[in-house]
Amino acid sequence: KLAPKPHKILPHLLLSDWREAKPCLNYLENSPDAVRPSTVVVLSEVIGHFERHAAWAKQLKVQGMREPVELITDLGMIAPLLESFKALLPEDVGQPDCQWIAGAGAG
């Protein structure tokens, strides 16, 4: 009988808009480390709300959130984050092409 290969979860990002960020993070709070994202990216499109969202993100670290939370105001801002994220991927999985997202926020 063959034993199943262990399932290896690769580093991953959680991308959420502001409305869904808190429910997602509440769910992750009790999740095992293996499924927690390496970074959380929250889209805060309403310019007038950005300061409030930034204060919330800062409080997350104080409350024990281990993953970094990045706030962006436009999807086009995610391209540099994805480029730096590629360094976390093991060499044996290849390197994803992150170019597709670069124009996503240009709408």
NUDO-697677 format. One line per field, with one value per atom (N, C-alpha, C, O): x, y, z; atom name; residue number from 1; residue in three letters. Coordinates in steps of 0.02 Angstrom, whole numbers, plus 32768, in hexadecimal, padded with zeros to 4 digits. Layout:
# NUDO-697677
c1: c(X, ...);
c2: c(Y, ...);
c3: c(Z, ...);
site: c(CA, ...);
pos: c(NUM, ...);
code: c(ALA, ...);
***
This chain:
# NUDO-697677
c1: c(802A, 8000, 802C, 805A, 801F, 8046, 802B, 7FEF, 8059, 8045, 803B, 8062, 8009, 7FFF, 8039, 8055, 8049, 807D, 8062, 8027, 808D, 8075, 8063, 8086, 802D, 8016, 803D, 803B, 805F, 8086, 8061, 8054, 8051, 802F, 8064, 808F, 8061, 8091, 807F, 8045, 80AF, 809F, 806A, 806A, 803D, 8007, 7FF2, 7FFE, 7FD2, 7FB8, 7F6D, 7F4B, 7F53, 7F0B, 7EFE, 7F18, 7ED6, 7EC3, 7E79, 7E51, 7E67, 7E22, 7E12, 7E3F, 7DD2, 7DBF, 7DB1, 7DB2, 7DA5, 7D9C, 7D62, 7D67, 7D2B, 7CEF, 7CF8, 7CDA, 7D22, 7D2B, 7D69, 7D73, 7D93, 7DD3, 7DC9, 7DE8, 7D9E, 7D95, 7D79, 7D93, 7D44, 7D2D, 7D63, 7D69, 7D8B, 7DC1, 7DF4, 7E09, 7E08, 7E3A, 7E1F, 7E45, 7DDF, 7DC1, 7DC4, 7DD3, 7DB7, 7DBB, 7E02, 7E0D, 7E33, 7E78, 7E95, 7EC6, 7E76, 7E8F, 7E9A, 7ECA, 7E6E, 7E73, 7E8A, 7E84, 7EA3, 7EBA, 7F01, 7F28, 7F11, 7F57, 7F87, 7F76, 7FC4, 7FF7, 8000, 800E, 7FF8, 8005, 7FD7, 7FE8, 7F9C, 7F6D, 7F68, 7F43, 7F8B, 7F89, 7FB0, 7FE4, 7F99, 7FBC, 7FFE, 8007, 802C, 806C, 8063, 8086, 8034, 8025, 7FDB, 7FBD, 7FBE, 7F79, 7F7A, 7F98, 7F58, 7F53, 7F0A, 7EDE, 7EFE, 7EB9, 7EB2, 7ED8, 7E81, 7E71, 7E43, 7E0C, 7E5B, 7E36, 7E2B, 7E52, 7DF6, 7DEB, 7DCD, 7DD4, 7DAC, 7D8D, 7DC3, 7DD5, 7DDA, 7E13, 7E05, 7E32, 7DCA, 7DBA, 7DBE, 7DC1, 7DBD, 7DBE, 7E04, 7E0D, 7E34, 7E76, 7E96, 7EB3, 7E92, 7EB2, 7E93, 7EB7, 7E52, 7E30, 7E46, 7E51, 7E4B, 7E61, 7EA9, 7EBA, 7ED3, 7F19, 7F1F, 7F48, 7EF5, 7EF6, 7EE0, 7EFB, 7EAD, 7E96, 7ECE, 7EDA, 7EF0, 7F27, 7F5F, 7F7C, 7F6E, 7FA2, 7F8D, 7FB7, 7F4E, 7F35, 7F39, 7F41, 7F34, 7F37, 7F78, 7F79, 7FB0, 7FF1, 7FF2, 800C, 7FD7, 7FD4, 7FAB, 7FB9, 7F77, 7F4A, 7F66, 7F46, 7FA1, 7FC1, 7FBF, 7FD2, 7FAA, 7FAA, 7FF2, 8019, 8003, 8049, 8059, 8091, 8028, 8034, 8033, 800B, 805F, 805D, 801D, 8006, 8002, 7FC6, 7FDB, 7FF2, 7FD1, 7FE1, 7FA0, 7F73, 7F9A, 7F5F, 7F71, 7FA6, 7F44, 7F4D, 7F0D, 7ED7, 7F13, 7ED9, 7EC3, 7E90, 7EEB, 7EDC, 7EFB, 7F32, 7ED9, 7EF4, 7F37, 7F5F, 7F44, 7F85, 7FBF, 7FF8, 7FB1, 7FE6, 7FFC, 802E, 7FDA, 7FEC, 8028, 8049, 8035, 806C, 80AE, 80CF, 80C4, 8104, 8102, 8134, 80C8, 80C2, 80CA, 80EB, 80AD, 80B3, 80FA, 8112, 811D, 8162, 818D, 81B7, 8183, 81AB, 8194, 81BC, 8155, 813A, 8159, 8160, 816A, 8187, 81C5, 81D5, 81EA, 8227, 8217, 8244, 81DA, 81C7, 81B9, 81B8, 81AF, 819D, 81DA, 820F, 81D4, 820C, 821D, 81F2, 825D, 8273, 8253, 824A, 8242, 8227, 81E0, 81C7, 81BE, 817A, 817A, 8145, 81B4, 81B6, 81A1, 818C, 81A7, 8195, 8158, 8157, 8124, 80E7, 80F2, 811E, 80CB, 80CE, 809C, 8060, 80B4, 8089, 8077, 8059, 808A, 807E, 8034, 8020, 800B, 7FC4, 7FA1, 7F70, 7FB8, 7F96, 7FA9, 7F85, 7FE0, 7FFB, 7FC9, 7FC9, 7F9F, 7F6F, 7F29, 7EFB, 7F20, 7EDD, 7EB9, 7E7C, 7EDD, 7EBD, 7EB3, 7E95, 7ECC, 7EC9, 7E84, 7E76, 7E58, 7E15, 7DF4, 7DB7);
c2: c(7FC5, 8000, 803E, 8044, 806C, 80A9, 80DD, 80E7, 80FD, 8134, 8173, 8180, 819A, 81D9, 8209, 820A, 822F, 8262, 8299, 82AB, 82B3, 82EA, 8326, 8337, 8345, 8380, 83BD, 83CD, 83DE, 8418, 8456, 845E, 8482, 84C0, 84F5, 8503, 8513, 8547, 8589, 8594, 85B5, 85F8, 8617, 860F, 863B, 865B, 869C, 86A9, 86C5, 8706, 8701, 86DA, 8728, 8732, 8778, 87A9, 877E, 87BF, 87C7, 879D, 87FD, 8809, 8853, 887D, 8862, 88A8, 88B7, 888A, 88F5, 890A, 88E7, 88D3, 88DE, 88C1, 8879, 8864, 8854, 880D, 87FF, 87C6, 8830, 8825, 880C, 87DB, 882D, 8819, 87D2, 87AC, 87BF, 877A, 8747, 8712, 8757, 8729, 8722, 86EA, 8759, 8757, 8736, 8714, 873F, 871C, 86D1, 86AB, 86BA, 8673, 8659, 8623, 8680, 866A, 8669, 8646, 868E, 8693, 864F, 8645, 8620, 85DD, 85A8, 856C, 85BD, 858E, 8577, 859C, 853A, 8523, 854C, 8567, 8551, 8579, 8565, 8590, 8525, 850D, 852C, 852F, 8543, 8560, 85AC, 85CB, 85C9, 8612, 8632, 8618, 866B, 868C, 86AA, 86B8, 86B3, 86D3, 871D, 873C, 8739, 8781, 878B, 8765, 87BD, 87CF, 8813, 8843, 8816, 8855, 886A, 8844, 88A7, 88C0, 88FC, 892C, 88F8, 892E, 8960, 894F, 899D, 89D4, 8A09, 8A39, 8A02, 8A2E, 8A72, 8AA1, 8A77, 8AB6, 8AE1, 8AD5, 8B13, 8B3C, 8B59, 8B59, 8B71, 8B8E, 8B5D, 8B72, 8B1D, 8AEB, 8ACE, 8AA7, 8AE0, 8AC0, 8AC8, 8A99, 8B04, 8B0E, 8AE1, 8AC6, 8AD8, 8AAC, 8A64, 8A3E, 8A50, 8A0D, 8A01, 89CB, 8A34, 8A2E, 8A26, 8A00, 8A4A, 8A44, 89FE, 89E1, 89E3, 899F, 896D, 8940, 8974, 8946, 8949, 8915, 8984, 898B, 8968, 894A, 896C, 894C, 8900, 88DE, 88E5, 889C, 8880, 884B, 88A2, 888B, 888D, 885F, 88C2, 88C8, 8890, 8878, 887B, 8846, 8800, 87CF, 87FC, 87BB, 879D, 8764, 87C4, 87AC, 87A3, 87D2, 8767, 8759, 876D, 8781, 8768, 8776, 87C2, 87E6, 87D9, 8820, 8830, 8808, 886B, 8883, 88C0, 88F2, 88BB, 88F2, 8910, 88EC, 8951, 8973, 8991, 89AF, 8987, 89A5, 89CA, 89B8, 89FE, 8A25, 8A17, 8A30, 89EF, 89DF, 899B, 898C, 8971, 892F, 8933, 8904, 8968, 8970, 8971, 8964, 8980, 8984, 893F, 8939, 890B, 88C8, 88AB, 887E, 88C3, 88A7, 88A6, 8872, 88DD, 88DA, 88A9, 8889, 88A2, 8872, 882B, 8801, 881D, 87DA, 87CC, 8793, 87FD, 87F4, 87E1, 87B4, 8803, 87F2, 87AF, 878B, 879E, 875F, 8723, 86EE, 872B, 86F4, 86D8, 869D, 8700, 86E9, 86B5, 868F, 86B2, 8681, 863C, 860B, 8638, 85F8, 85CC, 85E4, 858B, 855D, 855A, 8561, 8550, 854E, 8516, 851E, 84DF, 84A6, 84B0, 8485, 84E5, 84F1, 8521, 852E, 853A, 856A, 85AF, 85B8, 85DE, 8622, 8638, 8636, 864D, 8663, 86A4, 86CC, 86AF, 86ED, 871D, 8712, 8751, 8781, 87BD, 87EC, 87BB, 87F4, 8802, 883C, 87CF, 87D6, 8808, 8828, 8810, 883C, 8885, 88B1, 8893, 88D7, 890A, 8943, 88F8, 8927, 891F, 893F, 88F5, 88E6, 8922, 8928, 894F, 8989, 89C3, 89F5, 89BC, 89F3, 89FC, 8A31, 89C9, 89C8, 89E5, 89DD);
c3: c(8000, 8000, 8000, 8029, 7FD3, 7FCF, 8000, 8007, 8021, 804E, 8025, 7FF7, 8035, 8010, 801D, 8053, 7FEA, 7FF2, 8020, 801C, 804A, 8074, 8049, 801A, 805B, 8036, 804F, 808A, 8022, 8034, 801D, 7FE1, 804A, 8039, 802C, 8057, 7FF2, 7FE0, 8001, 8014, 8009, 8022, 7FF6, 7FB9, 8014, 7FEE, 800E, 8049, 7FE5, 7FFB, 8004, 7FE2, 8032, 8037, 801E, 8039, 7FE9, 7FCD, 7FDA, 7FC5, 7FFC, 800E, 8008, 800E, 7FFC, 8000, 804A, 8074, 8058, 809E, 80BF, 80F9, 809C, 80BB, 80D2, 8103, 80AE, 80BF, 80E7, 80FE, 80F1, 8114, 815C, 8170, 8182, 81C8, 81CF, 81F6, 81A9, 81AE, 819B, 81BA, 8168, 8153, 818B, 819A, 81A9, 81DD, 821C, 8240, 822B, 8264, 8259, 8288, 821C, 820C, 8215, 8230, 81FD, 81FF, 8246, 8253, 8272, 82B7, 82D7, 82FC, 82C9, 82E8, 82B6, 82C4, 827D, 824A, 8258, 8276, 8243, 824D, 8223, 81EF, 823C, 821A, 81D1, 81A7, 81C1, 817E, 814A, 810F, 815E, 812D, 8133, 810D, 8160, 8168, 812F, 811B, 8116, 80DF, 80F7, 8132, 80C8, 80D8, 80E2, 810A, 80BE, 80C0, 80B2, 808B, 80D1, 80C5, 80A1, 80B9, 8069, 8042, 8043, 802F, 805A, 8060, 8031, 8035, 8006, 7FD7, 7FFA, 800E, 8000, 801F, 7FEA, 7FE5, 7FC3, 7F8A, 7F9C, 7F76, 7FD5, 7FE8, 800A, 8043, 7FE6, 7FFE, 8043, 806D, 8050, 8091, 80CA, 8104, 80BC, 80F1, 80FD, 812C, 80D4, 80D8, 811D, 8137, 813A, 817C, 81B1, 81DB, 81AF, 81DF, 81D3, 8203, 8194, 8184, 819A, 81B2, 8191, 81A6, 81F2, 820A, 8217, 8260, 8275, 82A3, 8252, 825F, 8252, 827B, 821A, 8208, 823C, 824E, 8255, 8287, 82C8, 82E9, 82DA, 8317, 8312, 8345, 82D6, 82CD, 82E9, 8309, 82DC, 82F5, 8341, 8361, 835D, 83A6, 83C4, 83FA, 839F, 83B7, 83AB, 83BC, 838C, 8384, 833E, 8335, 830D, 82C8, 82B2, 82B5, 829C, 8289, 8241, 8232, 8216, 81CF, 81C3, 81E1, 8197, 8187, 8160, 8138, 816B, 8148, 811F, 813A, 80DE, 80B0, 8098, 8081, 809C, 8080, 803C, 8033, 800D, 7FCB, 7FB9, 7FD0, 7F90, 7F7D, 7F35, 7F1E, 7F12, 7ECC, 7EBD, 7ED5, 7E96, 7E87, 7E63, 7E67, 7E3F, 7E1D, 7E4E, 7E3B, 7E8D, 7EC0, 7ED7, 7EFC, 7EC3, 7EDB, 7EB5, 7ECE, 7E79, 7E51, 7E76, 7E76, 7E96, 7EBB, 7EF5, 7F05, 7F15, 7F4C, 7F32, 7F52, 7EF8, 7EDB, 7EC6, 7ECD, 7EAC, 7E99, 7ED5, 7ED1, 7F0E, 7F49, 7F67, 7F85, 7F5D, 7F76, 7F52, 7F70, 7F13, 7EED, 7F0E, 7F04, 7F34, 7F55, 7F8B, 7F9E, 7FA3, 7FD6, 7FBA, 7FDF, 7F79, 7F5A, 7F52, 7F3E, 7F60, 7F55, 7F0B, 7EE0, 7EFD, 7EB7, 7E8F, 7E53, 7EAF, 7E8A, 7E71, 7E4B, 7E85, 7E6B, 7E30, 7E13, 7E1E, 7DE8, 7E00, 7E39, 7DD5, 7DE7, 7DC0, 7D83, 7DE4, 7DC1, 7D9C, 7DAE, 7D69, 7D44, 7D63, 7D60, 7D81, 7DA4, 7D78, 7D91, 7D39, 7D0D, 7D02, 7CF7, 7D03, 7CF3, 7D20, 7D0B, 7D5D, 7D8D, 7D85, 7D9D, 7D65, 7D62, 7D48, 7D60, 7D19, 7CFD, 7D19, 7D00, 7D4B, 7D64, 7D80, 7D79, 7DA0, 7DBE, 7D8E, 7DA0, 7D52, 7D23, 7D05, 7CE7, 7D0B, 7CFA, 7CC4, 7CBE);
site: c(N, CA, C, O, N, CA, C, O, N, CA, C, O, N, CA, C, O, N, CA, C, O, N, CA, C, O, N, CA, C, O, N, CA, C, O, N, CA, C, O, N, CA, C, O, N, CA, C, O, N, CA, C, O, N, CA, C, O, N, CA, C, O, N, CA, C, O, N, CA, C, O, N, CA, C, O, N, CA, C, O, N, CA, C, O, N, CA, C, O, N, CA, C, O, N, CA, C, O, N, CA, C, O, N, CA, C, O, N, CA, C, O, N, CA, C, O, N, CA, C, O, N, CA, C, O, N, CA, C, O, N, CA, C, O, N, CA, C, O, N, CA, C, O, N, CA, C, O, N, CA, C, O, N, CA, C, O, N, CA, C, O, N, CA, C, O, N, CA, C, O, N, CA, C, O, N, CA, C, O, N, CA, C, O, N, CA, C, O, N, CA, C, O, N, CA, C, O, N, CA, C, O, N, CA, C, O, N, CA, C, O, N, CA, C, O, N, CA, C, O, N, CA, C, O, N, CA, C, O, N, CA, C, O, N, CA, C, O, N, CA, C, O, N, CA, C, O, N, CA, C, O, N, CA, C, O, N, CA, C, O, N, CA, C, O, N, CA, C, O, N, CA, C, O, N, CA, C, O, N, CA, C, O, N, CA, C, O, N, CA, C, O, N, CA, C, O, N, CA, C, O, N, CA, C, O, N, CA, C, O, N, CA, C, O, N, CA, C, O, N, CA, C, O, N, CA, C, O, N, CA, C, O, N, CA, C, O, N, CA, C, O, N, CA, C, O, N, CA, C, O, N, CA, C, O, N, CA, C, O, N, CA, C, O, N, CA, C, O, N, CA, C, O, N, CA, C, O, N, CA, C, O, N, CA, C, O, N, CA, C, O, N, CA, C, O, N, CA, C, O, N, CA, C, O, N, CA, C, O, N, CA, C, O, N, CA, C, O, N, CA, C, O, N, CA, C, O, N, CA, C, O, N, CA, C, O, N, CA, C, O, N, CA, C, O, N, CA, C, O, N, CA, C, O, N, CA, C, O, N, CA, C, O, N, CA, C, O, N, CA, C, O, N, CA, C, O, N, CA, C, O);
pos: c(1, 1, 1, 1, 2, 2, 2, 2, 3, 3, 3, 3, 4, 4, 4, 4, 5, 5, 5, 5, 6, 6, 6, 6, 7, 7, 7, 7, 8, 8, 8, 8, 9, 9, 9, 9, 10, 10, 10, 10, 11, 11, 11, 11, 12, 12, 12, 12, 13, 13, 13, 13, 14, 14, 14, 14, 15, 15, 15, 15, 16, 16, 16, 16, 17, 17, 17, 17, 18, 18, 18, 18, 19, 19, 19, 19, 20, 20, 20, 20, 21, 21, 21, 21, 22, 22, 22, 22, 23, 23, 23, 23, 24, 24, 24, 24, 25, 25, 25, 25, 26, 26, 26, 26, 27, 27, 27, 27, 28, 28, 28, 28, 29, 29, 29, 29, 30, 30, 30, 30, 31, 31, 31, 31, 32, 32, 32, 32, 33, 33, 33, 33, 34, 34, 34, 34, 35, 35, 35, 35, 36, 36, 36, 36, 37, 37, 37, 37, 38, 38, 38, 38, 39, 39, 39, 39, 40, 40, 40, 40, 41, 41, 41, 41, 42, 42, 42, 42, 43, 43, 43, 43, 44, 44, 44, 44, 45, 45, 45, 45, 46, 46, 46, 46, 47, 47, 47, 47, 48, 48, 48, 48, 49, 49, 49, 49, 50, 50, 50, 50, 51, 51, 51, 51, 52, 52, 52, 52, 53, 53, 53, 53, 54, 54, 54, 54, 55, 55, 55, 55, 56, 56, 56, 56, 57, 57, 57, 57, 58, 58, 58, 58, 59, 59, 59, 59, 60, 60, 60, 60, 61, 61, 61, 61, 62, 62, 62, 62, 63, 63, 63, 63, 64, 64, 64, 64, 65, 65, 65, 65, 66, 66, 66, 66, 67, 67, 67, 67, 68, 68, 68, 68, 69, 69, 69, 69, 70, 70, 70, 70, 71, 71, 71, 71, 72, 72, 72, 72, 73, 73, 73, 73, 74, 74, 74, 74, 75, 75, 75, 75, 76, 76, 76, 76, 77, 77, 77, 77, 78, 78, 78, 78, 79, 79, 79, 79, 80, 80, 80, 80, 81, 81, 81, 81, 82, 82, 82, 82, 83, 83, 83, 83, 84, 84, 84, 84, 85, 85, 85, 85, 86, 86, 86, 86, 87, 87, 87, 87, 88, 88, 88, 88, 89, 89, 89, 89, 90, 90, 90, 90, 91, 91, 91, 91, 92, 92, 92, 92, 93, 93, 93, 93, 94, 94, 94, 94, 95, 95, 95, 95, 96, 96, 96, 96, 97, 97, 97, 97, 98, 98, 98, 98, 99, 99, 99, 99, 100, 100, 100, 100, 101, 101, 101, 101, 102, 102, 102, 102, 103, 103, 103, 103, 104, 104, 104, 104, 105, 105, 105, 105, 106, 106, 106, 106, 107, 107, 107, 107);
code: c(LYS, LYS, LYS, LYS, LEU, LEU, LEU, LEU, ALA, ALA, ALA, ALA, PRO, PRO, PRO, PRO, LYS, LYS, LYS, LYS, PRO, PRO, PRO, PRO, HIS, HIS, HIS, HIS, LYS, LYS, LYS, LYS, ILE, ILE, ILE, ILE, LEU, LEU, LEU, LEU, PRO, PRO, PRO, PRO, HIS, HIS, HIS, HIS, LEU, LEU, LEU, LEU, LEU, LEU, LEU, LEU, LEU, LEU, LEU, LEU, SER, SER, SER, SER, ASP, ASP, ASP, ASP, TRP, TRP, TRP, TRP, ARG, ARG, ARG, ARG, GLU, GLU, GLU, GLU, ALA, ALA, ALA, ALA, LYS, LYS, LYS, LYS, PRO, PRO, PRO, PRO, CYS, CYS, CYS, CYS, LEU, LEU, LEU, LEU, ASN, ASN, ASN, ASN, TYR, TYR, TYR, TYR, LEU, LEU, LEU, LEU, GLU, GLU, GLU, GLU, ASN, ASN, ASN, ASN, SER, SER, SER, SER, PRO, PRO, PRO, PRO, ASP, ASP, ASP, ASP, ALA, ALA, ALA, ALA, VAL, VAL, VAL, VAL, ARG, ARG, ARG, ARG, PRO, PRO, PRO, PRO, SER, SER, SER, SER, THR, THR, THR, THR, VAL, VAL, VAL, VAL, VAL, VAL, VAL, VAL, VAL, VAL, VAL, VAL, LEU, LEU, LEU, LEU, SER, SER, SER, SER, GLU, GLU, GLU, GLU, VAL, VAL, VAL, VAL, ILE, ILE, ILE, ILE, GLY, GLY, GLY, GLY, HIS, HIS, HIS, HIS, PHE, PHE, PHE, PHE, GLU, GLU, GLU, GLU, ARG, ARG, ARG, ARG, HIS, HIS, HIS, HIS, ALA, ALA, ALA, ALA, ALA, ALA, ALA, ALA, TRP, TRP, TRP, TRP, ALA, ALA, ALA, ALA, LYS, LYS, LYS, LYS, GLN, GLN, GLN, GLN, LEU, LEU, LEU, LEU, LYS, LYS, LYS, LYS, VAL, VAL, VAL, VAL, GLN, GLN, GLN, GLN, GLY, GLY, GLY, GLY, MET, MET, MET, MET, ARG, ARG, ARG, ARG, GLU, GLU, GLU, GLU, PRO, PRO, PRO, PRO, VAL, VAL, VAL, VAL, GLU, GLU, GLU, GLU, LEU, LEU, LEU, LEU, ILE, ILE, ILE, ILE, THR, THR, THR, THR, ASP, ASP, ASP, ASP, LEU, LEU, LEU, LEU, GLY, GLY, GLY, GLY, MET, MET, MET, MET, ILE, ILE, ILE, ILE, ALA, ALA, ALA, ALA, PRO, PRO, PRO, PRO, LEU, LEU, LEU, LEU, LEU, LEU, LEU, LEU, GLU, GLU, GLU, GLU, SER, SER, SER, SER, PHE, PHE, PHE, PHE, LYS, LYS, LYS, LYS, ALA, ALA, ALA, ALA, LEU, LEU, LEU, LEU, LEU, LEU, LEU, LEU, PRO, PRO, PRO, PRO, GLU, GLU, GLU, GLU, ASP, ASP, ASP, ASP, VAL, VAL, VAL, VAL, GLY, GLY, GLY, GLY, GLN, GLN, GLN, GLN, PRO, PRO, PRO, PRO, ASP, ASP, ASP, ASP, CYS, CYS, CYS, CYS, GLN, GLN, GLN, GLN, TRP, TRP, TRP, TRP, ILE, ILE, ILE, ILE, ALA, ALA, ALA, ALA, GLY, GLY, GLY, GLY, ALA, ALA, ALA, ALA, GLY, GLY, GLY, GLY, ALA, ALA, ALA, ALA, GLY, GLY, GLY, GLY);
***
